[in-house]
Amino acid sequence: MLVAAGVVSTVLSLGGNDLPDAGRPAQDQLGPVLLVPGYGGGQGGLDALAGKLRNAGRDAQVLTLPGDGTGDLLAQVDVLSGAVAAAYAHGAPSVDVIGYSAGGVVVRLWVARSGGDHQARRVVTLGSPLHGAKIAAVGSALVPGACPVACRELAPGSALLRTVEDQPVPGGLPWLSLWTEDDQTVTPPDSARLDGAVNVPLQQVCADSRAQHGDLPTDAAVTGLVLRALGTAPLTPPTAADCTTLRAGGD
């Protein structure tokens, strides 16, 4: 928990009293973007996406998760909460959050349990098993000793997922949930669907896409969708007519 402790220490030294606890950040006030890795904590793909965001003029940071992203998801929520608090303590007008794969579950828990519904300007989740993933259930059942805490928590119907299962996106929080129908890691792929979000299967926009789970953070169309979603225009569902433009914008 060194990462979380360091963030909390920084927040305390700065005062840490500026976290929004009501309403929502103004949509025309762009602040930093925090990217939350998936299970295993790998940052490569998200580093590339963060680079695209920086090229577009945004401040973007990929978080380092405790336990290599395989430990308790609530401990990962603490890291995200600390990073958000640090951003506001440094004067950020808002914070946008991107969660990839299991990182999207961390974001959902943060929104539901830790004040993220008032602190996030916009949220994007990519290929996230918001209702669990079958592979986690299989691991829990067949090889429980090889299925770390986060693996067990990501099994459909786990005690932790049940705490948010029936909670839609809080009203007024722009949230894009994007996934690929060719996902072989998060099954079923539409475990990413979330009531109240703008739900987008990638192939609905780019029918020829063969992107798989690991491709999502670096796919050009996905990057284009993320850049558009984190702008200031209202968040609306894309259409097939947008595919070429989105890919060009994400290259």
VEXDREN-2710 file (C-alpha; in Angstrom, 1 decimal):
% VEXDREN-2710
k/r/px/py/pz
1/MET/0.0/0.0/0.0
2/LEU/3.0/2.3/-0.4
3/VAL/1.4/4.1/-3.4
4/ALA/-1.9/4.7/-1.6
5/ALA/0.0/5.9/1.6
6/GLY/2.1/8.3/-0.5
7/VAL/-0.9/9.8/-2.2
8/VAL/-2.7/10.2/1.1
9/SER/0.3/11.8/2.7
10/THR/0.6/14.3/-0.1
11/VAL/-3.1/15.2/0.2
12/LEU/-2.8/15.7/4.0
13/SER/0.2/18.0/3.5
14/LEU/-1.7/20.1/1.0
15/GLY/-4.8/20.4/3.2
16/GLY/-7.0/18.1/1.1
17/ASN/-10.2/20.0/1.8
18/ASP/-11.3/20.8/-1.7
19/LEU/-13.0/17.6/-2.7
20/PRO/-16.5/18.2/-4.2
21/ASP/-19.1/16.5/-2.0
22/ALA/-22.2/17.7/-3.8
23/GLY/-23.2/18.5/-7.4
24/ARG/-20.8/17.9/-10.2
25/PRO/-17.8/19.6/-11.8
26/ALA/-18.6/22.0/-14.6
27/GLN/-18.5/20.2/-18.0
28/ASP/-16.5/23.1/-19.6
29/GLN/-13.7/22.9/-17.0
30/LEU/-11.2/20.3/-18.1
31/GLY/-8.9/18.9/-15.5
32/PRO/-6.5/15.9/-15.4
33/VAL/-7.4/12.4/-16.6
34/LEU/-6.7/9.4/-14.3
35/LEU/-6.3/6.0/-16.0
36/VAL/-6.9/2.9/-13.9
37/PRO/-5.3/-0.3/-15.2
38/GLY/-6.9/-3.7/-15.3
39/TYR/-6.3/-7.0/-13.5
40/GLY/-2.5/-7.5/-13.2
41/GLY/-1.8/-3.8/-13.2
42/GLY/-0.2/-3.7/-16.7
43/GLN/0.3/-0.1/-17.9
44/GLY/1.6/-0.5/-21.4
45/GLY/-1.6/0.1/-23.4
46/LEU/-2.8/2.8/-21.0
47/ASP/0.5/4.6/-21.3
48/ALA/-0.1/4.8/-25.0
49/LEU/-3.6/6.1/-24.5
50/ALA/-2.4/8.6/-21.9
51/GLY/0.2/9.8/-24.5
52/LYS/-2.7/10.4/-27.0
53/LEU/-4.5/12.4/-24.3
54/ARG/-1.4/14.5/-23.6
55/ASN/-1.0/15.2/-27.3
56/ALA/-4.5/16.5/-27.2
57/GLY/-3.6/18.9/-24.4
58/ARG/-4.8/16.9/-21.4
59/ASP/-2.9/16.1/-18.3
60/ALA/-3.0/12.3/-18.0
61/GLN/-1.7/9.9/-15.4
62/VAL/-1.8/6.1/-15.3
63/LEU/-2.2/4.9/-11.7
64/THR/0.0/2.2/-10.1
65/LEU/-2.2/-0.3/-8.2
66/PRO/-1.3/-2.2/-5.1
67/GLY/-0.6/-5.9/-5.4
68/ASP/0.0/-5.6/-9.1
69/GLY/-3.7/-5.1/-9.6
70/THR/-4.6/-8.5/-8.2
71/GLY/-5.4/-7.5/-4.6
72/ASP/-8.6/-6.3/-3.0
73/LEU/-10.5/-4.0/-5.4
74/LEU/-11.5/-1.8/-2.5
75/ALA/-7.8/-1.2/-1.8
76/GLN/-7.5/-0.1/-5.5
77/VAL/-10.5/2.2/-4.9
78/ASP/-8.4/3.8/-2.1
79/VAL/-5.6/4.5/-4.6
80/LEU/-8.0/6.1/-7.0
81/SER/-9.6/8.2/-4.3
82/GLY/-6.2/9.4/-3.1
83/ALA/-5.2/10.4/-6.6
84/VAL/-8.4/12.3/-7.1
85/ALA/-8.0/14.0/-3.8
86/ALA/-4.5/15.0/-4.7
87/ALA/-5.6/16.4/-8.0
88/TYR/-8.2/18.6/-6.4
89/ALA/-5.8/19.6/-3.6
90/HIS/-3.5/20.9/-6.4
91/GLY/-6.2/23.1/-7.8
92/ALA/-7.8/20.9/-10.5
93/PRO/-11.2/22.2/-11.6
94/SER/-12.4/18.7/-12.4
95/VAL/-11.2/15.1/-12.9
96/ASP/-12.0/12.6/-15.6
97/VAL/-11.5/8.9/-15.0
98/ILE/-10.8/6.0/-17.4
99/GLY/-11.0/2.4/-16.2
100/TYR/-9.7/-0.4/-18.4
101/SER/-11.0/-3.9/-17.9
102/ALA/-11.1/-4.6/-14.1
103/GLY/-10.1/-1.0/-13.6
104/GLY/-13.6/-0.1/-14.8
105/VAL/-15.0/-2.1/-11.9
106/VAL/-12.7/-0.1/-9.5
107/VAL/-14.1/3.1/-11.0
108/ARG/-17.7/1.9/-10.6
109/LEU/-17.0/1.1/-6.9
110/TRP/-15.4/4.5/-6.5
111/VAL/-18.4/6.3/-7.9
112/ALA/-20.8/4.2/-5.8
113/ARG/-19.0/4.2/-2.5
114/SER/-16.3/6.9/-2.3
115/GLY/-17.8/10.1/-3.6
116/GLY/-16.9/9.7/-7.2
117/ASP/-20.4/10.6/-8.2
118/HIS/-19.6/14.2/-7.2
119/GLN/-15.9/14.3/-8.0
120/ALA/-15.9/12.9/-11.6
121/ARG/-16.6/15.2/-14.5
122/ARG/-16.8/12.3/-16.9
123/VAL/-16.1/8.5/-16.8
124/VAL/-15.0/6.1/-19.5
125/THR/-14.8/2.3/-19.0
126/LEU/-13.2/0.0/-21.6
127/GLY/-14.0/-3.7/-21.8
128/SER/-14.9/-3.7/-18.1
129/PRO/-16.6/-6.7/-16.5
130/LEU/-19.0/-4.5/-14.6
131/HIS/-21.2/-7.6/-13.9
132/GLY/-18.3/-10.0/-13.5
133/ALA/-16.3/-12.3/-15.9
134/LYS/-16.8/-16.0/-16.4
135/ILE/-13.1/-16.6/-16.4
136/ALA/-12.9/-15.3/-12.8
137/ALA/-15.7/-17.6/-11.8
138/VAL/-13.9/-20.6/-13.3
139/GLY/-10.7/-19.7/-11.6
140/SER/-12.5/-19.3/-8.3
141/ALA/-14.2/-22.7/-8.6
142/LEU/-11.4/-24.8/-10.2
143/VAL/-8.2/-23.4/-8.8
144/PRO/-9.1/-21.3/-5.8
145/GLY/-5.5/-21.1/-4.5
146/ALA/-4.4/-19.6/-7.8
147/CYS/-7.2/-17.0/-7.9
148/PRO/-6.1/-13.9/-6.0
149/VAL/-8.6/-11.6/-4.1
150/ALA/-9.4/-9.5/-7.2
151/CYS/-10.0/-12.6/-9.2
152/ARG/-12.6/-13.9/-6.7
153/GLU/-14.2/-10.4/-6.5
154/LEU/-14.6/-10.3/-10.3
155/ALA/-16.6/-13.5/-10.4
156/PRO/-20.3/-12.9/-11.4
157/GLY/-22.4/-12.6/-8.3
158/SER/-19.5/-12.0/-5.9
159/ALA/-20.3/-10.4/-2.6
160/LEU/-18.6/-7.2/-3.7
161/LEU/-20.2/-6.9/-7.1
162/ARG/-23.6/-7.5/-5.5
163/THR/-23.2/-4.2/-3.6
164/VAL/-23.4/-2.3/-6.9
165/GLU/-25.2/-4.7/-9.1
166/ASP/-28.5/-2.8/-9.2
167/GLN/-27.0/0.7/-9.1
168/PRO/-27.3/2.6/-12.4
169/VAL/-25.0/5.6/-13.3
170/PRO/-25.9/8.5/-11.0
171/GLY/-28.1/10.9/-12.9
172/GLY/-26.2/13.6/-14.8
173/LEU/-22.8/11.8/-14.8
174/PRO/-21.6/11.4/-18.4
175/TRP/-20.3/7.8/-18.6
176/LEU/-19.2/6.0/-21.8
177/SER/-18.9/2.2/-21.5
178/LEU/-17.2/0.8/-24.6
179/TRP/-16.4/-2.9/-25.3
180/THR/-15.6/-5.2/-28.2
181/GLU/-17.8/-8.0/-29.3
182/ASP/-14.7/-10.0/-30.0
183/ASP/-13.6/-10.0/-26.4
184/GLN/-12.3/-13.4/-25.4
185/THR/-11.2/-12.3/-21.9
186/VAL/-14.3/-10.6/-20.5
187/THR/-17.1/-13.0/-21.3
188/PRO/-19.8/-12.2/-21.9
189/PRO/-18.5/-9.0/-23.5
190/ASP/-21.6/-7.1/-22.7
191/SER/-20.9/-7.5/-19.0
192/ALA/-19.6/-4.0/-19.7
193/ARG/-23.2/-2.7/-20.2
194/LEU/-24.3/-0.4/-17.5
195/ASP/-27.7/1.2/-17.0
196/GLY/-27.6/5.0/-17.4
197/ALA/-24.3/4.9/-19.4
198/VAL/-23.8/5.5/-23.1
199/ASN/-23.2/1.9/-24.0
200/VAL/-21.2/1.2/-27.2
201/PRO/-20.1/-2.1/-28.7
202/LEU/-17.2/-1.1/-30.9
203/GLN/-18.5/-3.1/-33.8
204/GLN/-21.7/-0.9/-33.7
205/VAL/-19.5/2.0/-34.8
206/CYS/-16.8/0.2/-36.9
207/ALA/-18.3/-3.0/-38.2
208/ASP/-15.0/-4.3/-39.6
209/SER/-13.2/-4.0/-36.2
210/ARG/-11.5/-7.1/-35.0
211/ALA/-10.1/-5.6/-31.8
212/GLN/-9.9/-7.9/-28.9
213/HIS/-9.7/-7.2/-25.2
214/GLY/-6.0/-6.3/-25.1
215/ASP/-6.4/-4.0/-28.1
216/LEU/-8.9/-1.6/-26.6
217/PRO/-6.4/0.9/-25.1
218/THR/-4.5/1.3/-28.3
219/ASP/-7.2/0.8/-31.0
220/ALA/-7.5/4.0/-33.1
221/ALA/-11.3/4.1/-33.1
222/VAL/-11.4/3.5/-29.4
223/THR/-8.9/6.3/-28.9
224/GLY/-11.0/8.6/-31.0
225/LEU/-14.1/7.7/-29.0
226/VAL/-12.2/8.4/-25.7
227/LEU/-11.0/11.8/-26.9
228/ARG/-14.5/12.7/-28.0
229/ALA/-16.1/11.4/-24.9
230/LEU/-13.7/13.5/-22.7
231/GLY/-14.4/16.7/-24.5
232/THR/-16.9/19.4/-23.6
233/ALA/-19.7/18.6/-26.0
234/PRO/-22.6/16.5/-24.7
235/LEU/-21.8/12.8/-24.6
236/THR/-23.9/11.1/-27.2
237/PRO/-23.9/7.6/-28.8
238/PRO/-21.7/7.4/-31.9
239/THR/-22.9/6.0/-35.2
240/ALA/-21.4/4.0/-38.0
241/ALA/-21.0/7.2/-39.9
242/ASP/-18.5/8.3/-37.3
243/CYS/-16.1/5.4/-37.8
244/THR/-13.7/6.9/-40.3
245/THR/-13.5/10.2/-38.4
246/LEU/-12.9/8.5/-35.1
247/ARG/-10.1/6.4/-36.4
248/ALA/-8.4/9.4/-38.0
249/GLY/-8.7/11.3/-34.7
250/GLY/-7.3/8.4/-32.7
251/ASP/-4.3/7.7/-35.0
END
